[in-house]
Amino acid sequence: MDISDISSEIPNIKTETVERNKGGDFVITVISTADGTICHRCGREITKFYGYGRETELRHLPIPGHKTYIRIRPKLMNVLIVMISLRQVRN
């Protein structure tokens, strides 16, 4: 497996860069390709993208002799709920 092909192992991501840090360890930066997700609170499908979350680095399986990290900045999605207020008209 080519190191830049990490995205074939993890669904909905694309490899953006592969670099080595000062210690010689690999840092693979990936981006999400997901178009939506399910809200963890209400269970609705979310497709409204509004930004990126805080960058996170995860430890992955080592490449012989070197630690490997996956860096991702997750997409943030928002549930759009339209509230309609109806007034009751008294006759």
CNS distance restraints for C-alpha pairs under 8 A (distance, minus, plus):
assign (resid   1 and name CA) (resid   5 and name CA) 6.78 0.50 0.50
assign (resid   2 and name CA) (resid   6 and name CA) 7.62 0.50 0.50
assign (resid   3 and name CA) (resid  18 and name CA) 7.79 0.50 0.50
assign (resid   4 and name CA) (resid  15 and name CA) 6.42 0.50 0.50
assign (resid   4 and name CA) (resid  17 and name CA) 7.75 0.50 0.50
assign (resid   4 and name CA) (resid  18 and name CA) 6.48 0.50 0.50
assign (resid   4 and name CA) (resid  28 and name CA) 7.75 0.50 0.50
assign (resid   5 and name CA) (resid   9 and name CA) 7.87 0.50 0.50
assign (resid   5 and name CA) (resid  15 and name CA) 7.14 0.50 0.50
assign (resid   6 and name CA) (resid  10 and name CA) 6.96 0.50 0.50
assign (resid   6 and name CA) (resid  15 and name CA) 6.85 0.50 0.50
assign (resid   7 and name CA) (resid  11 and name CA) 6.85 0.50 0.50
assign (resid   7 and name CA) (resid  12 and name CA) 7.79 0.50 0.50
assign (resid   7 and name CA) (resid  13 and name CA) 5.60 0.50 0.50
assign (resid   7 and name CA) (resid  14 and name CA) 5.34 0.50 0.50
assign (resid   7 and name CA) (resid  15 and name CA) 5.83 0.50 0.50
assign (resid   7 and name CA) (resid  30 and name CA) 7.82 0.50 0.50
assign (resid  12 and name CA) (resid  32 and name CA) 5.75 0.50 0.50
assign (resid  12 and name CA) (resid  33 and name CA) 4.97 0.50 0.50
assign (resid  12 and name CA) (resid  34 and name CA) 5.26 0.50 0.50
assign (resid  13 and name CA) (resid  30 and name CA) 6.22 0.50 0.50
assign (resid  13 and name CA) (resid  31 and name CA) 5.44 0.50 0.50
assign (resid  13 and name CA) (resid  32 and name CA) 4.41 0.50 0.50
assign (resid  13 and name CA) (resid  33 and name CA) 5.21 0.50 0.50
assign (resid  13 and name CA) (resid  34 and name CA) 7.41 0.50 0.50
assign (resid  14 and name CA) (resid  30 and name CA) 5.45 0.50 0.50
assign (resid  14 and name CA) (resid  31 and name CA) 5.36 0.50 0.50
assign (resid  14 and name CA) (resid  32 and name CA) 6.39 0.50 0.50
assign (resid  14 and name CA) (resid  33 and name CA) 6.59 0.50 0.50
assign (resid  15 and name CA) (resid  28 and name CA) 7.13 0.50 0.50
assign (resid  15 and name CA) (resid  29 and name CA) 6.18 0.50 0.50
assign (resid  15 and name CA) (resid  30 and name CA) 4.44 0.50 0.50
assign (resid  15 and name CA) (resid  31 and name CA) 6.55 0.50 0.50
assign (resid  16 and name CA) (resid  28 and name CA) 7.62 0.50 0.50
assign (resid  16 and name CA) (resid  29 and name CA) 5.49 0.50 0.50
assign (resid  16 and name CA) (resid  30 and name CA) 5.09 0.50 0.50
assign (resid  16 and name CA) (resid  31 and name CA) 6.52 0.50 0.50
assign (resid  17 and name CA) (resid  28 and name CA) 5.86 0.50 0.50
assign (resid  17 and name CA) (resid  29 and name CA) 5.14 0.50 0.50
assign (resid  17 and name CA) (resid  30 and name CA) 7.05 0.50 0.50
assign (resid  18 and name CA) (resid  26 and name CA) 7.01 0.50 0.50
assign (resid  18 and name CA) (resid  27 and name CA) 5.91 0.50 0.50
assign (resid  18 and name CA) (resid  28 and name CA) 4.51 0.50 0.50
assign (resid  18 and name CA) (resid  29 and name CA) 6.35 0.50 0.50
assign (resid  19 and name CA) (resid  26 and name CA) 5.83 0.50 0.50
assign (resid  19 and name CA) (resid  27 and name CA) 5.35 0.50 0.50
assign (resid  19 and name CA) (resid  28 and name CA) 6.46 0.50 0.50
assign (resid  20 and name CA) (resid  24 and name CA) 5.38 0.50 0.50
assign (resid  20 and name CA) (resid  25 and name CA) 5.33 0.50 0.50
assign (resid  20 and name CA) (resid  26 and name CA) 4.54 0.50 0.50
assign (resid  20 and name CA) (resid  27 and name CA) 5.82 0.50 0.50
assign (resid  21 and name CA) (resid  25 and name CA) 5.53 0.50 0.50
assign (resid  21 and name CA) (resid  26 and name CA) 6.50 0.50 0.50
assign (resid  21 and name CA) (resid  27 and name CA) 6.89 0.50 0.50
assign (resid  24 and name CA) (resid  66 and name CA) 6.75 0.50 0.50
assign (resid  25 and name CA) (resid  66 and name CA) 5.01 0.50 0.50
assign (resid  25 and name CA) (resid  67 and name CA) 5.04 0.50 0.50
assign (resid  25 and name CA) (resid  68 and name CA) 5.90 0.50 0.50
assign (resid  25 and name CA) (resid  69 and name CA) 7.86 0.50 0.50
assign (resid  26 and name CA) (resid  66 and name CA) 6.96 0.50 0.50
assign (resid  26 and name CA) (resid  67 and name CA) 6.39 0.50 0.50
assign (resid  26 and name CA) (resid  68 and name CA) 4.74 0.50 0.50
assign (resid  26 and name CA) (resid  69 and name CA) 6.20 0.50 0.50
assign (resid  27 and name CA) (resid  68 and name CA) 6.02 0.50 0.50
assign (resid  27 and name CA) (resid  69 and name CA) 4.85 0.50 0.50
assign (resid  27 and name CA) (resid  70 and name CA) 5.90 0.50 0.50
assign (resid  27 and name CA) (resid  71 and name CA) 6.80 0.50 0.50
assign (resid  28 and name CA) (resid  68 and name CA) 7.63 0.50 0.50
assign (resid  28 and name CA) (resid  69 and name CA) 6.15 0.50 0.50
assign (resid  28 and name CA) (resid  70 and name CA) 4.83 0.50 0.50
assign (resid  28 and name CA) (resid  71 and name CA) 5.95 0.50 0.50
assign (resid  29 and name CA) (resid  70 and name CA) 5.89 0.50 0.50
assign (resid  29 and name CA) (resid  71 and name CA) 4.59 0.50 0.50
assign (resid  29 and name CA) (resid  72 and name CA) 5.98 0.50 0.50
assign (resid  30 and name CA) (resid  70 and name CA) 7.10 0.50 0.50
assign (resid  30 and name CA) (resid  71 and name CA) 6.21 0.50 0.50
assign (resid  30 and name CA) (resid  72 and name CA) 5.35 0.50 0.50
assign (resid  30 and name CA) (resid  73 and name CA) 7.82 0.50 0.50
assign (resid  31 and name CA) (resid  72 and name CA) 6.13 0.50 0.50
assign (resid  31 and name CA) (resid  73 and name CA) 6.77 0.50 0.50
assign (resid  31 and name CA) (resid  74 and name CA) 7.39 0.50 0.50
assign (resid  32 and name CA) (resid  72 and name CA) 7.92 0.50 0.50
assign (resid  32 and name CA) (resid  73 and name CA) 8.00 0.50 0.50
assign (resid  32 and name CA) (resid  74 and name CA) 6.63 0.50 0.50
assign (resid  32 and name CA) (resid  75 and name CA) 6.78 0.50 0.50
assign (resid  35 and name CA) (resid  47 and name CA) 6.13 0.50 0.50
assign (resid  36 and name CA) (resid  45 and name CA) 6.99 0.50 0.50
assign (resid  36 and name CA) (resid  46 and name CA) 5.28 0.50 0.50
assign (resid  36 and name CA) (resid  47 and name CA) 4.35 0.50 0.50
assign (resid  36 and name CA) (resid  48 and name CA) 7.43 0.50 0.50
assign (resid  36 and name CA) (resid  49 and name CA) 7.89 0.50 0.50
assign (resid  36 and name CA) (resid  77 and name CA) 7.34 0.50 0.50
assign (resid  37 and name CA) (resid  45 and name CA) 5.84 0.50 0.50
assign (resid  37 and name CA) (resid  46 and name CA) 5.28 0.50 0.50
assign (resid  37 and name CA) (resid  47 and name CA) 6.81 0.50 0.50
assign (resid  37 and name CA) (resid  77 and name CA) 7.67 0.50 0.50
assign (resid  38 and name CA) (resid  43 and name CA) 5.68 0.50 0.50
assign (resid  38 and name CA) (resid  44 and name CA) 5.59 0.50 0.50
assign (resid  38 and name CA) (resid  45 and name CA) 4.56 0.50 0.50
assign (resid  38 and name CA) (resid  46 and name CA) 5.75 0.50 0.50
assign (resid  39 and name CA) (resid  43 and name CA) 4.83 0.50 0.50
assign (resid  39 and name CA) (resid  44 and name CA) 5.39 0.50 0.50
assign (resid  39 and name CA) (resid  45 and name CA) 6.29 0.50 0.50
assign (resid  39 and name CA) (resid  46 and name CA) 6.39 0.50 0.50
assign (resid  39 and name CA) (resid  79 and name CA) 7.26 0.50 0.50
assign (resid  44 and name CA) (resid  79 and name CA) 7.55 0.50 0.50
assign (resid  45 and name CA) (resid  79 and name CA) 7.89 0.50 0.50
assign (resid  46 and name CA) (resid  77 and name CA) 6.36 0.50 0.50
assign (resid  46 and name CA) (resid  78 and name CA) 6.39 0.50 0.50
assign (resid  46 and name CA) (resid  79 and name CA) 5.64 0.50 0.50
assign (resid  47 and name CA) (resid  77 and name CA) 6.63 0.50 0.50
assign (resid  47 and name CA) (resid  78 and name CA) 7.49 0.50 0.50
assign (resid  47 and name CA) (resid  79 and name CA) 7.85 0.50 0.50
assign (resid  48 and name CA) (resid  77 and name CA) 5.43 0.50 0.50
assign (resid  48 and name CA) (resid  78 and name CA) 5.44 0.50 0.50
assign (resid  48 and name CA) (resid  79 and name CA) 6.80 0.50 0.50
assign (resid  48 and name CA) (resid  80 and name CA) 7.33 0.50 0.50
assign (resid  49 and name CA) (resid  75 and name CA) 7.04 0.50 0.50
assign (resid  49 and name CA) (resid  76 and name CA) 5.99 0.50 0.50
assign (resid  49 and name CA) (resid  77 and name CA) 4.55 0.50 0.50
assign (resid  49 and name CA) (resid  78 and name CA) 6.46 0.50 0.50
assign (resid  50 and name CA) (resid  75 and name CA) 7.81 0.50 0.50
assign (resid  50 and name CA) (resid  76 and name CA) 5.88 0.50 0.50
assign (resid  50 and name CA) (resid  77 and name CA) 5.87 0.50 0.50
assign (resid  50 and name CA) (resid  78 and name CA) 6.84 0.50 0.50
assign (resid  51 and name CA) (resid  75 and name CA) 6.07 0.50 0.50
assign (resid  51 and name CA) (resid  76 and name CA) 5.31 0.50 0.50
assign (resid  51 and name CA) (resid  77 and name CA) 7.48 0.50 0.50
assign (resid  52 and name CA) (resid  73 and name CA) 6.16 0.50 0.50
assign (resid  52 and name CA) (resid  74 and name CA) 5.61 0.50 0.50
assign (resid  52 and name CA) (resid  75 and name CA) 4.54 0.50 0.50
assign (resid  52 and name CA) (resid  76 and name CA) 5.22 0.50 0.50
assign (resid  53 and name CA) (resid  73 and name CA) 5.74 0.50 0.50
assign (resid  53 and name CA) (resid  74 and name CA) 5.24 0.50 0.50
assign (resid  53 and name CA) (resid  75 and name CA) 6.13 0.50 0.50
assign (resid  53 and name CA) (resid  76 and name CA) 6.02 0.50 0.50
assign (resid  54 and name CA) (resid  73 and name CA) 5.85 0.50 0.50
assign (resid  54 and name CA) (resid  74 and name CA) 7.19 0.50 0.50
assign (resid  55 and name CA) (resid  71 and name CA) 6.86 0.50 0.50
assign (resid  55 and name CA) (resid  72 and name CA) 5.64 0.50 0.50
assign (resid  55 and name CA) (resid  73 and name CA) 4.23 0.50 0.50
assign (resid  55 and name CA) (resid  74 and name CA) 7.15 0.50 0.50
assign (resid  56 and name CA) (resid  71 and name CA) 5.61 0.50 0.50
assign (resid  56 and name CA) (resid  72 and name CA) 5.43 0.50 0.50
assign (resid  56 and name CA) (resid  73 and name CA) 6.21 0.50 0.50
assign (resid  57 and name CA) (resid  69 and name CA) 6.20 0.50 0.50
assign (resid  57 and name CA) (resid  70 and name CA) 5.53 0.50 0.50
assign (resid  57 and name CA) (resid  71 and name CA) 4.31 0.50 0.50
assign (resid  57 and name CA) (resid  72 and name CA) 6.47 0.50 0.50
assign (resid  58 and name CA) (resid  69 and name CA) 5.39 0.50 0.50
assign (resid  58 and name CA) (resid  70 and name CA) 5.08 0.50 0.50
assign (resid  58 and name CA) (resid  71 and name CA) 6.33 0.50 0.50
assign (resid  59 and name CA) (resid  67 and name CA) 7.66 0.50 0.50
assign (resid  59 and name CA) (resid  68 and name CA) 6.05 0.50 0.50
assign (resid  59 and name CA) (resid  69 and name CA) 4.49 0.50 0.50
assign (resid  59 and name CA) (resid  70 and name CA) 6.31 0.50 0.50
assign (resid  60 and name CA) (resid  67 and name CA) 7.67 0.50 0.50
assign (resid  60 and name CA) (resid  68 and name CA) 5.31 0.50 0.50
assign (resid  60 and name CA) (resid  69 and name CA) 5.35 0.50 0.50
assign (resid  60 and name CA) (resid  70 and name CA) 6.45 0.50 0.50
assign (resid  61 and name CA) (resid  67 and name CA) 7.43 0.50 0.50
assign (resid  61 and name CA) (resid  68 and name CA) 6.25 0.50 0.50
assign (resid  62 and name CA) (resid  66 and name CA) 5.82 0.50 0.50
assign (resid  62 and name CA) (resid  67 and name CA) 4.76 0.50 0.50
assign (resid  62 and name CA) (resid  68 and name CA) 5.12 0.50 0.50
assign (resid  63 and name CA) (resid  67 and name CA) 6.41 0.50 0.50
assign (resid  63 and name CA) (resid  68 and name CA) 6.48 0.50 0.50
